[in-house]
Amino acid sequence: MLDTLLKDYSTVPLESVTVWFKAAEISKFPKNGGACVKYKEKQIAVFNFSRQHKWYACQNLSPEKKEMVLSRGMIGDDKGIPKIACPLHKKTFSLETGENLNGELDPIAIYPVKIEDNFVYIGFSE
């Protein structure tokens, strides 16, 4: 079943967004940390990277351990690339492209984020 979930995640480029999902108020997300939201059958990790004044969203499913944990990972940067480190295996992924920065795993899905009227919106293509 989790293999099916992995196939359901795919990166959504900004130009492909057809739906902006209203996730929550910005106050519901920790500064310099993440939280999980659900959109249909998908769990999405949303990160408030307040040090850079940016927001990111990606799949919550760890591609190696197949656990819904990325929202609990540690954010940081690698040579200026914002990244998330999985809390289970410490593998890191770019929050801009989804690329595995350790070079061993497939990339994770990335979703565009916008902030309007103190709410976080995540972009999806349907």
C-alpha positions as CSV (number, residue, x, y, z in Angstrom):
1,M,0.0,0.0,0.0
2,L,2.8,2.5,0.8
3,D,4.4,1.8,-2.6
4,T,1.1,3.0,-4.1
5,L,1.3,6.1,-1.9
6,L,4.8,6.8,-3.2
7,K,3.5,6.8,-6.8
8,D,0.7,9.2,-5.8
9,Y,3.2,11.9,-5.0
10,S,4.6,14.0,-7.9
11,T,6.2,17.4,-8.0
12,V,3.8,20.2,-9.0
13,P,5.5,23.0,-10.9
14,L,4.0,26.5,-10.2
15,E,2.7,26.8,-13.8
16,S,0.8,23.5,-13.4
17,V,-1.2,24.6,-10.3
18,T,-5.0,24.3,-10.9
19,V,-6.0,24.2,-7.2
20,W,-4.7,26.3,-4.3
21,F,-5.6,24.3,-1.1
22,K,-6.0,26.5,2.0
23,A,-4.0,24.6,4.5
24,A,-4.1,26.6,7.7
25,E,-3.2,30.0,9.3
26,I,0.5,30.8,9.3
27,S,0.4,30.7,13.1
28,K,-0.3,27.0,13.1
29,F,3.2,26.3,11.7
30,P,6.3,26.5,13.9
31,K,9.0,28.9,12.9
32,N,12.0,27.1,11.3
33,G,10.1,23.9,11.5
34,G,7.4,21.8,9.9
35,A,3.9,20.5,10.3
36,C,1.8,18.0,8.4
37,V,-1.5,18.7,6.6
38,K,-3.7,16.4,4.6
39,Y,-5.0,17.0,1.2
40,K,-7.3,14.3,-0.1
41,E,-5.3,11.1,0.4
42,K,-1.9,12.9,0.6
43,Q,0.0,13.9,3.6
44,I,2.0,17.1,2.9
45,A,4.9,18.4,5.0
46,V,4.8,22.3,5.2
47,F,7.9,24.2,6.4
48,N,8.1,27.7,7.7
49,F,11.8,28.5,6.9
50,S,11.5,31.9,8.8
51,R,15.3,32.4,8.7
52,Q,15.0,32.8,4.9
53,H,11.5,34.2,5.0
54,K,10.3,31.4,2.7
55,W,7.8,28.5,2.9
56,Y,8.1,25.1,1.4
57,A,6.0,22.0,1.0
58,C,6.8,18.4,0.1
59,Q,5.5,14.9,0.5
60,N,5.5,13.7,4.1
61,L,6.4,10.2,3.2
62,S,10.0,9.2,3.6
63,P,11.1,7.4,0.4
64,E,13.5,5.1,2.3
65,K,11.6,4.1,5.4
66,K,8.1,4.6,3.9
67,E,6.9,6.4,7.1
68,M,5.0,9.7,7.3
69,V,7.8,11.6,9.0
70,L,9.4,14.3,6.9
71,S,7.3,17.1,8.6
72,R,9.2,16.2,11.8
73,G,12.6,16.5,10.2
74,M,15.2,19.2,10.7
75,I,15.4,22.0,8.2
76,G,18.7,23.7,7.2
77,D,20.7,24.5,4.2
78,D,23.5,22.8,2.2
79,K,25.6,25.4,0.3
80,G,22.6,27.7,0.2
81,I,20.1,25.0,-0.8
82,P,17.2,24.8,1.7
83,K,16.9,21.2,2.8
84,I,14.9,18.8,5.0
85,A,16.6,15.9,6.9
86,C,14.5,12.8,7.5
87,P,14.3,12.2,11.2
88,L,14.6,8.4,10.8
89,H,17.6,8.0,8.5
90,K,19.0,11.6,8.2
91,K,19.0,11.6,4.4
92,T,18.5,15.1,3.1
93,F,16.4,16.5,0.3
94,S,16.3,19.8,-1.4
95,L,13.1,21.8,-0.5
96,E,13.4,23.5,-3.9
97,T,13.8,20.5,-6.3
98,G,13.1,17.4,-4.1
99,E,16.6,16.1,-5.1
100,N,18.2,13.7,-2.6
101,L,21.3,15.6,-1.6
102,N,23.0,12.4,-0.5
103,G,22.6,11.0,-4.0
104,E,21.2,7.6,-3.0
105,L,17.4,7.9,-3.1
106,D,14.8,9.1,-5.6
107,P,13.7,12.7,-5.2
108,I,10.7,13.7,-3.1
109,A,7.6,15.5,-4.5
110,I,7.6,19.3,-4.0
111,Y,4.6,21.6,-4.0
112,P,4.4,25.4,-4.5
113,V,3.3,27.5,-1.5
114,K,1.8,30.9,-1.3
115,I,0.8,33.1,1.7
116,E,-2.3,35.3,1.5
117,D,-4.2,37.0,4.3
118,N,-2.2,35.1,7.0
119,F,-3.1,31.7,5.5
120,V,-0.8,29.1,3.9
121,Y,-1.9,27.7,0.5
122,I,-0.4,24.7,-1.2
123,G,-0.6,24.3,-5.0
124,F,-1.8,21.0,-6.7
125,S,-2.6,20.0,-10.2
126,E,-5.8,18.0,-10.7
